[in-house]
Amino acid sequence: MKLSQEKKKDILLESFNVLKDNYSNNKIKIREIIGKMFSIDIDTSVEMWTYLLTKNKHFIKDADEAYGLTEGIIYVAEESIGTAKIGEIIVENEFLKKNIFSESVCVGLNTIGIIKHFLCINNLEIANELIDLVYKNKNNRKYSFGEYLEELIDSLKYEENLTDDAINILITWGEKVTDSEEKAKINVSLIDLSCE
């Protein structure tokens, strides 16, 4: 018997309500629930995510737990609705944006994918804002800002529709990196973006 979308939603809600208050022991299944919910009801999945971040605020500063609450949920959301849609959801929701980009100790590859998306569609105001949030995030232990920026630039290497303005934003941020080795690596990576 094939389950209707409504029945799937009911099962996911019921399961979430049972598991949500014991995040540490149920984090993998909770992410699975939210990922499946994104394909059924985006608003409900955002409510679930918001609940988890609110209830488990202390985990945003815990390197072992922060991934699951931020990067991990972005990953399962991307599988359900794509990078563009989850990026839009995050930038339109100040609470999510702040927790993911400004406060989490784990700002990594999935957030890079979101910034990359906005750079590639030439939505430079949002891309710049998100990079600024990462720059100001003094909690991030996943990458230094220089390492993060290098990863972002490397992810754009084969993007043909990157504008000069987008490249200039990356150059400007690269100039803010103070570690000489990180800056050298960024400059080498930038060469790939500015080749004609």
Buried (B, 14 or more C-beta within 10 A) or exposed (E): EEEEEEEBBEEBBEBBEEBBEEBEEBBEEBBBBBBBBBBBBBEBBBBBBBBBBEEBEEBBBBBEBBBBBBBBBBBBBBEBBEBBBBBBBBBEBEEBBBBBBBBBBBBBBBBBBBBBBBBBBEBBEBBBBBBBBBBEBEBBEBBBBBBBBBBBBBBBEEEEEBEEEBBEBBBEBBEEBEEEEBBEBBBEBBEEBEEE
